[in-house]
């Protein structure tokens, strides 16, 4: 089924003109990619593509939270009829690149070597939530994008920010500017129009967010045991990337952390990647309000929710605050809007829809 037919067949969503226009663009990109794939398989002449209406190396789709960017990208990925495609969170890709750079430290151009190896296996990469906050990531991105486009890997990217706003105010941002130029040069940049937050329209369930005053530790313990049974560990550490992380309880597929443990010092987005891969259900208790003095904890909380959302993880969040007001700082307001929107969606029955499950496997 092509992307437009799939989109129109999905019940329960508002078919907005702005989304339909983007679907049309994604359909053109799909046709181009399928034609490229067939050309490679059949060794056809380049004239095979002379009628194709796509002259970029992919798409950069940006807009406010809740506009449907991830949904549209997932729909594109599911209906793209080629084998050499990959869908991942942007920071998973960066994590892989940093690890491979360590392995190639003796090479003159390690990034090009990495991209060459990727290009042998993958022709299209879709990644969600493109944003830069770490100078180490910013420093490698220009060279990474340059080589991705050089080796004809196509990208479909979603972001909350237009390219010119990326890494704004970041340390040594001038070194990141070539990456912005590369995005504008090689990708079709499309803004998805403002409108209602689709996640706010959905019927919410109380399955994921709990109030600590009501669902205190006893209730959480009952919930944990109802999911896991009697085979569990209590007040023991798990080992992630060679480091110990304290837990309240953990079993085969479920784990319970206190907020200050999982979002406190020494935690990183890489920890969250591994935890989300290992556990299907995560309980976080004693989630407190993050004020001006807790920007680091807030940043980790945002990264954690991004990862749990991307891995389609069950989340039980226990707090005595309205989750919409958990963050009271200034620096991360726009980032926390995304977190709010994702927490809303994670309460919805559609969070575990077949579409997202298939795309995130």
PEBELUR-V741155 format. One record per residue. N is the residue number from 1. SS is DSSP state (hx for helix, st for strand, lp for the rest). PHI is phi in whole degrees, -180 to 180 (none if undefined). D_LAST is the distance of its C-alpha to the last C-alpha in Angstrom with 1 decimal. Layout:
# PEBELUR-V741155
n=N ss=SS phi=PHI d_last=D_LAST
n=N ss=SS phi=PHI d_last=D_LAST
This chain:
# PEBELUR-V741155
n=1 ss=lp phi=none d_last=19.8
n=2 ss=lp phi=-74 d_last=20.7
n=3 ss=hx phi=-63 d_last=19.5
n=4 ss=hx phi=-67 d_last=22.8
n=5 ss=hx phi=-62 d_last=22.9
n=6 ss=hx phi=-63 d_last=19.4
n=7 ss=hx phi=-61 d_last=20.5
n=8 ss=hx phi=-70 d_last=23.8
n=9 ss=hx phi=-84 d_last=22.5
n=10 ss=lp phi=-81 d_last=20.5
n=11 ss=lp phi=-81 d_last=22.9
n=12 ss=lp phi=85 d_last=23.6
n=13 ss=lp phi=-121 d_last=23.3
n=14 ss=lp phi=-82 d_last=26.4
n=15 ss=lp phi=-83 d_last=26.6
n=16 ss=lp phi=-87 d_last=28.2
n=17 ss=hx phi=-56 d_last=30.2
n=18 ss=hx phi=-64 d_last=28.5
n=19 ss=hx phi=-70 d_last=25.0
n=20 ss=hx phi=-64 d_last=26.5
n=21 ss=hx phi=-65 d_last=28.0
n=22 ss=hx phi=-70 d_last=24.8
n=23 ss=hx phi=-57 d_last=23.2
n=24 ss=hx phi=-62 d_last=26.1
n=25 ss=hx phi=-65 d_last=25.7
n=26 ss=hx phi=-65 d_last=22.0
n=27 ss=hx phi=-65 d_last=23.1
n=28 ss=hx phi=-62 d_last=25.7
n=29 ss=hx phi=-63 d_last=23.3
n=30 ss=hx phi=-59 d_last=21.1
n=31 ss=hx phi=-59 d_last=24.4
n=32 ss=hx phi=-64 d_last=25.4
n=33 ss=hx phi=-68 d_last=22.2
n=34 ss=hx phi=-65 d_last=22.4
n=35 ss=hx phi=-63 d_last=26.1
n=36 ss=hx phi=-60 d_last=25.5
n=37 ss=hx phi=-63 d_last=23.1
n=38 ss=hx phi=-67 d_last=25.7
n=39 ss=hx phi=-62 d_last=28.4
n=40 ss=hx phi=-67 d_last=26.9
n=41 ss=hx phi=-69 d_last=26.4
n=42 ss=hx phi=-100 d_last=29.9
n=43 ss=lp phi=56 d_last=31.7
n=44 ss=lp phi=-79 d_last=33.1
n=45 ss=lp phi=-71 d_last=35.4
n=46 ss=hx phi=-60 d_last=34.3
n=47 ss=hx phi=-63 d_last=36.4
n=48 ss=hx phi=-54 d_last=33.5
n=49 ss=hx phi=-101 d_last=32.1
n=50 ss=lp phi=-65 d_last=35.4
n=51 ss=lp phi=-98 d_last=34.6
n=52 ss=lp phi=-74 d_last=31.2
n=53 ss=lp phi=-105 d_last=31.4
n=54 ss=lp phi=-143 d_last=29.1
n=55 ss=lp phi=-126 d_last=30.6
n=56 ss=lp phi=-115 d_last=28.1
n=57 ss=lp phi=-104 d_last=25.2
n=58 ss=st phi=137 d_last=22.8
n=59 ss=st phi=-141 d_last=22.8
n=60 ss=st phi=-118 d_last=23.1
n=61 ss=st phi=-105 d_last=22.6
n=62 ss=st phi=-131 d_last=24.2
n=63 ss=lp phi=167 d_last=25.7
n=64 ss=lp phi=-65 d_last=26.1
n=65 ss=lp phi=-63 d_last=23.5
n=66 ss=lp phi=79 d_last=22.5
n=67 ss=lp phi=-84 d_last=23.4
n=68 ss=lp phi=101 d_last=20.1
n=69 ss=hx phi=-62 d_last=19.0
n=70 ss=hx phi=-64 d_last=15.3
n=71 ss=hx phi=-58 d_last=15.4
n=72 ss=hx phi=-66 d_last=17.2
n=73 ss=hx phi=-65 d_last=15.0
n=74 ss=hx phi=-63 d_last=11.9
n=75 ss=hx phi=-64 d_last=14.3
n=76 ss=hx phi=-59 d_last=15.5
n=77 ss=hx phi=-64 d_last=12.3
n=78 ss=hx phi=-64 d_last=11.5
n=79 ss=hx phi=-95 d_last=15.1
n=80 ss=lp phi=-76 d_last=15.8
n=81 ss=lp phi=-91 d_last=17.0
n=82 ss=lp phi=-139 d_last=16.7
n=83 ss=lp phi=-89 d_last=14.7
n=84 ss=lp phi=-85 d_last=15.3
n=85 ss=st phi=-132 d_last=13.0
n=86 ss=st phi=-144 d_last=10.7
n=87 ss=st phi=-125 d_last=9.4
n=88 ss=st phi=-157 d_last=9.9
n=89 ss=st phi=-72 d_last=12.4
n=90 ss=hx phi=-54 d_last=15.8
n=91 ss=hx phi=-76 d_last=16.9
n=92 ss=hx phi=-66 d_last=14.1
n=93 ss=hx phi=-61 d_last=15.8
n=94 ss=hx phi=-63 d_last=19.2
n=95 ss=hx phi=-61 d_last=18.4
n=96 ss=hx phi=-62 d_last=17.6
n=97 ss=hx phi=-63 d_last=20.8
n=98 ss=hx phi=-62 d_last=23.0
n=99 ss=hx phi=-65 d_last=22.1
n=100 ss=hx phi=-71 d_last=22.9
n=101 ss=hx phi=-64 d_last=26.0
n=102 ss=hx phi=-63 d_last=27.3
n=103 ss=hx phi=-72 d_last=27.0
n=104 ss=lp phi=-115 d_last=28.9
n=105 ss=lp phi=-60 d_last=31.6
n=106 ss=lp phi=-90 d_last=34.3
n=107 ss=lp phi=-86 d_last=33.4
n=108 ss=lp phi=-71 d_last=35.3
n=109 ss=lp phi=-131 d_last=32.4
n=110 ss=hx phi=-65 d_last=29.2
n=111 ss=hx phi=-66 d_last=27.0
n=112 ss=hx phi=-63 d_last=28.0
n=113 ss=hx phi=-63 d_last=27.3
n=114 ss=hx phi=-64 d_last=23.8
n=115 ss=hx phi=-66 d_last=23.2
n=116 ss=hx phi=-59 d_last=24.8
n=117 ss=hx phi=-68 d_last=22.4
n=118 ss=hx phi=-66 d_last=19.4
n=119 ss=hx phi=-63 d_last=21.2
n=120 ss=lp phi=-70 d_last=21.5
n=121 ss=lp phi=-110 d_last=17.8
n=122 ss=lp phi=-131 d_last=16.6
n=123 ss=lp phi=-107 d_last=18.7
n=124 ss=st phi=-136 d_last=16.7
n=125 ss=st phi=-121 d_last=14.9
n=126 ss=st phi=-107 d_last=13.8
n=127 ss=st phi=-135 d_last=14.0
n=128 ss=st phi=-101 d_last=14.7
n=129 ss=lp phi=60 d_last=17.8
n=130 ss=lp phi=-78 d_last=20.1
n=131 ss=lp phi=-153 d_last=22.8
n=132 ss=lp phi=-123 d_last=25.0
n=133 ss=lp phi=-133 d_last=26.9
n=134 ss=lp phi=-109 d_last=27.4
n=135 ss=hx phi=-63 d_last=30.2
n=136 ss=hx phi=-64 d_last=28.5
n=137 ss=hx phi=-69 d_last=25.6
n=138 ss=hx phi=-60 d_last=28.2
n=139 ss=hx phi=-68 d_last=30.3
n=140 ss=hx phi=-95 d_last=27.8
n=141 ss=hx phi=-70 d_last=26.2
n=142 ss=hx phi=-59 d_last=29.2
n=143 ss=hx phi=-67 d_last=29.2
n=144 ss=hx phi=-64 d_last=25.4
n=145 ss=hx phi=-65 d_last=25.5
n=146 ss=hx phi=-55 d_last=28.7
n=147 ss=hx phi=-77 d_last=27.2
n=148 ss=hx phi=-59 d_last=24.0
n=149 ss=hx phi=-72 d_last=26.2
n=150 ss=hx phi=-60 d_last=28.7
n=151 ss=lp phi=-99 d_last=26.4
n=152 ss=lp phi=59 d_last=25.2
n=153 ss=lp phi=-92 d_last=21.6
n=154 ss=st phi=-91 d_last=20.8
n=155 ss=st phi=-124 d_last=19.3
n=156 ss=st phi=-124 d_last=18.2
n=157 ss=st phi=-122 d_last=18.6
n=158 ss=st phi=-114 d_last=19.0
n=159 ss=st phi=-157 d_last=21.5
n=160 ss=lp phi=-83 d_last=24.0
n=161 ss=lp phi=-119 d_last=26.8
n=162 ss=lp phi=-69 d_last=28.6
n=163 ss=hx phi=-53 d_last=28.8
n=164 ss=hx phi=-67 d_last=32.4
n=165 ss=hx phi=-96 d_last=31.5
n=166 ss=lp phi=-65 d_last=28.9
n=167 ss=lp phi=55 d_last=30.0
n=168 ss=lp phi=-68 d_last=33.2
n=169 ss=lp phi=82 d_last=35.6
n=170 ss=lp phi=-74 d_last=33.6
n=171 ss=lp phi=-64 d_last=35.5
n=172 ss=lp phi=53 d_last=36.7
n=173 ss=hx phi=-61 d_last=35.0
n=174 ss=hx phi=-58 d_last=37.2
n=175 ss=hx phi=-76 d_last=35.2
n=176 ss=lp phi=-93 d_last=32.1
n=177 ss=hx phi=-58 d_last=33.9
n=178 ss=hx phi=-59 d_last=33.4
n=179 ss=hx phi=-66 d_last=29.6
n=180 ss=hx phi=-63 d_last=30.4
n=181 ss=hx phi=-60 d_last=32.7
n=182 ss=hx phi=-65 d_last=30.2
n=183 ss=hx phi=-61 d_last=27.7
n=184 ss=hx phi=-65 d_last=30.6
n=185 ss=hx phi=-75 d_last=31.8
n=186 ss=hx phi=-104 d_last=28.7
n=187 ss=lp phi=-113 d_last=26.4
n=188 ss=st phi=-79 d_last=27.4
n=189 ss=st phi=-92 d_last=27.6
n=190 ss=st phi=-129 d_last=27.2
n=191 ss=st phi=-97 d_last=27.9
n=192 ss=lp phi=-84 d_last=26.5
n=193 ss=lp phi=-60 d_last=29.6
n=194 ss=lp phi=-69 d_last=30.2
n=195 ss=lp phi=-176 d_last=30.2
n=196 ss=lp phi=-68 d_last=29.2
n=197 ss=lp phi=-73 d_last=26.1
n=198 ss=hx phi=-60 d_last=23.9
n=199 ss=hx phi=-70 d_last=22.4
n=200 ss=hx phi=-75 d_last=26.0
n=201 ss=hx phi=-81 d_last=26.6
n=202 ss=lp phi=-78 d_last=24.1
n=203 ss=lp phi=-77 d_last=25.4
n=204 ss=st phi=-91 d_last=24.5
n=205 ss=lp phi=-116 d_last=24.2
n=206 ss=lp phi=-93 d_last=25.5
n=207 ss=lp phi=-71 d_last=22.5
n=208 ss=lp phi=-113 d_last=21.4
n=209 ss=st phi=-115 d_last=24.6
n=210 ss=st phi=-125 d_last=27.6
n=211 ss=st phi=-91 d_last=31.1
n=212 ss=lp phi=-62 d_last=32.4
n=213 ss=lp phi=-68 d_last=35.8
n=214 ss=lp phi=-102 d_last=34.7
n=215 ss=lp phi=-93 d_last=31.6
n=216 ss=lp phi=-77 d_last=33.1
n=217 ss=hx phi=-58 d_last=32.2
n=218 ss=hx phi=-62 d_last=33.4
n=219 ss=hx phi=-66 d_last=31.2
n=220 ss=hx phi=-65 d_last=28.2
n=221 ss=hx phi=-64 d_last=29.2
n=222 ss=hx phi=-62 d_last=29.5
n=223 ss=hx phi=-63 d_last=26.1
n=224 ss=hx phi=-56 d_last=24.6
n=225 ss=hx phi=-69 d_last=26.5
n=226 ss=hx phi=-68 d_last=25.7
n=227 ss=hx phi=-84 d_last=21.9
n=228 ss=hx phi=-96 d_last=22.4
n=229 ss=lp phi=86 d_last=25.8
n=230 ss=lp phi=-92 d_last=28.4
n=231 ss=lp phi=-92 d_last=26.6
n=232 ss=lp phi=-150 d_last=26.0
n=233 ss=st phi=-114 d_last=27.6
n=234 ss=st phi=-121 d_last=29.7
n=235 ss=lp phi=53 d_last=30.7
n=236 ss=lp phi=-122 d_last=29.3
n=237 ss=st phi=-93 d_last=27.4
n=238 ss=st phi=-102 d_last=24.0
n=239 ss=st phi=-111 d_last=23.7
n=240 ss=st phi=-125 d_last=21.3
n=241 ss=lp phi=53 d_last=22.1
n=242 ss=lp phi=79 d_last=25.5
n=243 ss=st phi=-122 d_last=26.5
n=244 ss=st phi=-84 d_last=27.2
n=245 ss=st phi=-130 d_last=25.9
n=246 ss=st phi=-70 d_last=27.8
n=247 ss=lp phi=-132 d_last=26.2
n=248 ss=lp phi=-80 d_last=28.0
n=249 ss=st phi=-145 d_last=26.0
n=250 ss=st phi=-153 d_last=22.9
n=251 ss=lp phi=-130 d_last=21.5
n=252 ss=lp phi=-68 d_last=18.7
n=253 ss=lp phi=-123 d_last=16.0
n=254 ss=st phi=-139 d_last=18.2
n=255 ss=st phi=-146 d_last=20.4
n=256 ss=st phi=-125 d_last=23.3
n=257 ss=st phi=-118 d_last=24.7
n=258 ss=st phi=-84 d_last=27.7
n=259 ss=hx phi=-56 d_last=27.3
n=260 ss=hx phi=-70 d_last=29.7
n=261 ss=hx phi=-78 d_last=28.0
n=262 ss=hx phi=-83 d_last=24.5
n=263 ss=lp phi=-116 d_last=25.8
n=264 ss=lp phi=-89 d_last=29.0
n=265 ss=lp phi=-59 d_last=30.3
n=266 ss=lp phi=78 d_last=28.5
n=267 ss=lp phi=-91 d_last=25.0
n=268 ss=lp phi=-142 d_last=22.8
n=269 ss=hx phi=-62 d_last=19.5
n=270 ss=hx phi=-67 d_last=18.5
n=271 ss=hx phi=-60 d_last=19.2
n=272 ss=hx phi=-68 d_last=16.9
n=273 ss=hx phi=-59 d_last=14.0
n=274 ss=hx phi=-69 d_last=14.6
n=275 ss=hx phi=-64 d_last=15.5
n=276 ss=hx phi=-66 d_last=12.3
n=277 ss=hx phi=-71 d_last=10.3
n=278 ss=hx phi=-88 d_last=13.0
n=279 ss=lp phi=-120 d_last=13.9
n=280 ss=lp phi=-83 d_last=12.5
n=281 ss=st phi=-130 d_last=15.8
n=282 ss=st phi=-129 d_last=18.1
n=283 ss=st phi=-104 d_last=21.7
n=284 ss=st phi=-126 d_last=23.8
n=285 ss=st phi=-106 d_last=27.5
n=286 ss=st phi=56 d_last=30.6
n=287 ss=st phi=-74 d_last=29.0
n=288 ss=lp phi=-107 d_last=32.1
n=289 ss=lp phi=-68 d_last=33.3
n=290 ss=st phi=-101 d_last=32.6
n=291 ss=lp phi=-96 d_last=35.9
n=292 ss=hx phi=-60 d_last=37.4
n=293 ss=hx phi=-88 d_last=37.5
n=294 ss=hx phi=-126 d_last=33.8
n=295 ss=hx phi=-63 d_last=32.1
n=296 ss=hx phi=-66 d_last=30.3
n=297 ss=hx phi=-64 d_last=28.9
n=298 ss=hx phi=-64 d_last=28.0
n=299 ss=hx phi=-62 d_last=26.2
n=300 ss=hx phi=-69 d_last=24.1
n=301 ss=hx phi=-62 d_last=23.4
n=302 ss=hx phi=-61 d_last=22.2
n=303 ss=hx phi=-64 d_last=19.9
n=304 ss=hx phi=-64 d_last=18.6
n=305 ss=hx phi=-64 d_last=18.0
n=306 ss=hx phi=-55 d_last=16.2
n=307 ss=hx phi=-70 d_last=13.8
n=308 ss=hx phi=-63 d_last=13.4
n=309 ss=hx phi=-63 d_last=13.0
n=310 ss=hx phi=-66 d_last=10.3
n=311 ss=lp phi=-91 d_last=8.2
n=312 ss=lp phi=58 d_last=9.4
n=313 ss=lp phi=-87 d_last=11.8
n=314 ss=st phi=-70 d_last=14.9
n=315 ss=st phi=-127 d_last=17.9
n=316 ss=st phi=-113 d_last=21.5
n=317 ss=st phi=-115 d_last=23.8
n=318 ss=st phi=-107 d_last=27.5
n=319 ss=st phi=-151 d_last=30.1
n=320 ss=lp phi=-100 d_last=33.7
n=321 ss=lp phi=-118 d_last=33.2
n=322 ss=lp phi=-66 d_last=31.8
n=323 ss=hx phi=-60 d_last=28.4
n=324 ss=hx phi=-66 d_last=29.4
n=325 ss=hx phi=-113 d_last=32.2
n=326 ss=lp phi=-64 d_last=30.7
n=327 ss=st phi=-95 d_last=31.1
n=328 ss=lp phi=-118 d_last=34.8
n=329 ss=lp phi=-88 d_last=34.9
n=330 ss=lp phi=-117 d_last=35.5
n=331 ss=lp phi=-65 d_last=33.5
n=332 ss=lp phi=-113 d_last=30.0
n=333 ss=hx phi=-59 d_last=30.8
n=334 ss=hx phi=-67 d_last=28.8
n=335 ss=hx phi=-65 d_last=25.7
n=336 ss=hx phi=-73 d_last=26.2
n=337 ss=hx phi=-59 d_last=26.3
n=338 ss=hx phi=-64 d_last=22.6
n=339 ss=hx phi=-62 d_last=22.1
n=340 ss=hx phi=-56 d_last=24.3
n=341 ss=hx phi=-62 d_last=22.5
n=342 ss=hx phi=-71 d_last=19.1
n=343 ss=hx phi=-64 d_last=20.8
n=344 ss=hx phi=-62 d_last=22.2
n=345 ss=hx phi=-66 d_last=19.0
n=346 ss=hx phi=-70 d_last=17.5
n=347 ss=lp phi=-90 d_last=20.5
n=348 ss=st phi=-90 d_last=19.8
n=349 ss=hx phi=-63 d_last=18.8
n=350 ss=hx phi=-75 d_last=16.7
n=351 ss=hx phi=-57 d_last=14.4
n=352 ss=hx phi=-102 d_last=12.3
n=353 ss=lp phi=-60 d_last=12.7
n=354 ss=hx phi=-62 d_last=10.9
n=355 ss=hx phi=-61 d_last=10.5
n=356 ss=hx phi=-68 d_last=8.6
n=357 ss=hx phi=-60 d_last=6.3
n=358 ss=hx phi=-65 d_last=5.7
n=359 ss=hx phi=-73 d_last=5.7
n=360 ss=hx phi=-99 d_last=3.8
n=361 ss=lp phi=-70 d_last=0.0
